Amino acid sequence: MSAMHDYYRAPDRATATWRPDQLRTSGEPLPNAPVFDVVETKWVDPNGSLGSLVAVIKGVSYSNDLVETVTLYPPIEGRPATEDEWLALPEDSPYRDGPEIEELPVSVRDALAEVDDARLPEVAKRWTVEPLSSFSEGDDVRDLVKEFVALARRAKESDQLLYCWWIPG
């Protein structure tokens, strides 16, 4: 199984972490459930591949601190601290296999939202050759870049942040 990453926008952390074990995309919305605006990806993790996209957009070299996320789920406060605590976790613990929810910084949202549309083909092409990119040079990633940019613009217009819900693969 490959890692799934759903990027979405939400008005606050409580909404972003609603039913953390549920996919952010759903066929039928549940009553009283938020409907998330989502970009579905595989292998585009926030700190690596998405970070390299942000580096291309900003015209800077990639660094590990370019996309500093905040882990919302599972909560840091409950994370096992010792090997014995890790071994004592139940098999279905989210600390073992996820899912995880990360909040992306405003700077990432704004970098994506503010990129000029005329630059998108060049950004997509450059992203494919970045060392942490999940893609090959021949892959057509323009649509994915456009989806990320559109999601970020909608989030910025609504004064929302971007989040990543993911399951390790």
C-alpha positions in Angstrom: 0.0 0.0 0.0 1.3 3.4 -0.8 1.0 6.4 1.6 -2.1 8.4 1.2 -2.1 12.1 1.8 -5.2 14.2 1.7 -4.6 18.0 1.8 -7.6 20.0 2.8 -8.7 23.3 4.3 -10.5 23.9 7.5 -11.6 26.9 9.6 -10.0 25.7 12.8 -8.2 22.8 14.5 -11.3 21.3 15.9 -12.8 21.0 12.5 -9.6 19.8 11.0 -9.3 17.0 13.5 -13.0 16.0 13.4 -13.2 12.2 13.4 -9.5 11.8 12.7 -9.8 8.2 11.7 -12.1 9.1 8.8 -10.9 9.9 5.3 -11.2 13.5 4.4 -12.9 12.6 1.2 -16.3 10.9 1.3 -19.0 9.9 -1.1 -21.8 10.7 1.2 -21.4 13.4 3.8 -22.5 12.4 7.3 -25.1 14.5 9.2 -23.5 17.4 11.0 -20.1 16.5 9.5 -17.8 19.0 7.8 -17.4 18.7 4.1 -13.8 19.0 3.3 -12.3 20.6 0.2 -9.6 18.1 -0.6 -6.7 17.4 -2.9 -5.9 13.7 -2.8 -2.3 12.5 -3.4 0.0 9.6 -2.9 3.6 10.1 -1.7 3.3 13.9 -1.5 4.3 14.3 2.2 4.2 17.7 3.8 7.9 18.0 4.8 9.5 16.3 1.8 7.8 16.4 -1.6 5.4 19.3 -0.8 8.4 21.1 0.8 10.3 20.8 -2.4 7.3 22.3 -4.3 7.3 25.2 -1.9 11.1 25.6 -2.5 10.6 25.7 -6.2 7.8 28.3 -5.9 9.8 30.5 -3.5 13.0 30.1 -5.6 15.0 28.9 -2.6 16.9 25.7 -1.8 15.0 23.0 0.0 15.6 22.8 3.7 14.1 20.6 6.4 12.6 23.6 8.2 10.9 25.1 5.1 7.6 23.4 6.0 7.3 23.2 9.7 4.0 21.4 10.5 2.2 21.1 13.8 1.1 17.6 14.6 -2.5 17.7 15.7 -3.3 14.0 15.7 -2.4 11.7 17.3 -1.7 14.2 20.0 2.0 14.8 20.9 1.0 14.8 24.6 0.1 11.1 24.5 3.0 9.9 22.4 4.9 7.0 24.0 8.3 8.2 25.3 10.0 4.9 26.0 10.5 1.6 24.0 8.4 -0.2 26.7 5.5 2.3 26.2 5.8 1.8 22.4 5.7 -2.0 22.8 2.7 -1.7 25.1 0.6 0.1 22.5 -2.5 -1.8 21.3 -2.3 -2.9 17.6 -4.9 -0.4 16.5 -3.2 2.6 18.1 -2.9 5.6 15.8 0.7 6.1 17.2 1.6 2.8 15.4 0.0 3.1 12.0 -1.8 6.5 11.8 -3.7 8.2 10.6 -1.9 11.5 11.3 -3.1 15.1 10.9 -0.6 17.9 10.3 -1.3 21.6 10.2 0.7 23.5 7.5 2.0 26.9 8.2 0.4 30.1 6.8 3.6 30.6 4.8 3.0 27.4 2.8 -0.6 28.3 2.1 0.4 31.8 1.0 3.3 30.6 -1.2 1.0 28.3 -3.0 -1.9 30.8 -3.2 0.3 33.7 -4.5 2.2 31.9 -7.2 1.5 33.5 -10.6 -0.6 31.3 -12.9 1.9 32.0 -15.7 4.6 30.3 -13.7 2.6 27.0 -13.1 4.0 25.0 -16.0 7.6 26.0 -15.2 7.0 25.2 -11.4 5.5 21.8 -12.3 8.4 20.9 -14.5 11.0 22.1 -12.0 9.2 20.2 -9.2 9.6 16.9 -11.0 13.4 17.2 -11.0 13.7 18.2 -7.3 15.4 15.4 -5.2 12.5 15.0 -2.8 9.8 15.1 -5.5 7.6 12.0 -5.8 7.6 12.3 -9.6 9.7 11.6 -12.6 10.6 14.2 -15.2 8.1 12.7 -17.7 5.2 12.8 -15.3 2.6 15.4 -16.0 2.1 17.1 -12.6 0.7 20.4 -13.8 -2.9 19.4 -12.8 -1.7 18.5 -9.3 0.2 21.8 -8.9 -3.0 23.6 -10.1 -5.1 21.7 -7.6 -2.7 22.6 -4.7 -2.7 26.3 -5.8 -6.5 26.4 -6.1 -7.0 24.8 -2.7 -4.5 27.3 -1.1 -6.3 30.2 -2.8 -9.7 29.1 -1.5 -8.2 28.6 2.0 -6.6 32.1 2.0 -9.8 33.7 0.7 -11.7 32.0 3.5 -9.0 32.8 6.1 -8.5 29.1 6.7 -5.3 27.0 7.0 -4.2 23.9 5.1 -4.0 20.5 6.8 -2.7 17.1 5.7 -4.4 13.9 6.8 -2.3 10.9 6.0 -1.7 7.2 6.5 1.8 5.9 6.3 2.3 3.3 3.6 
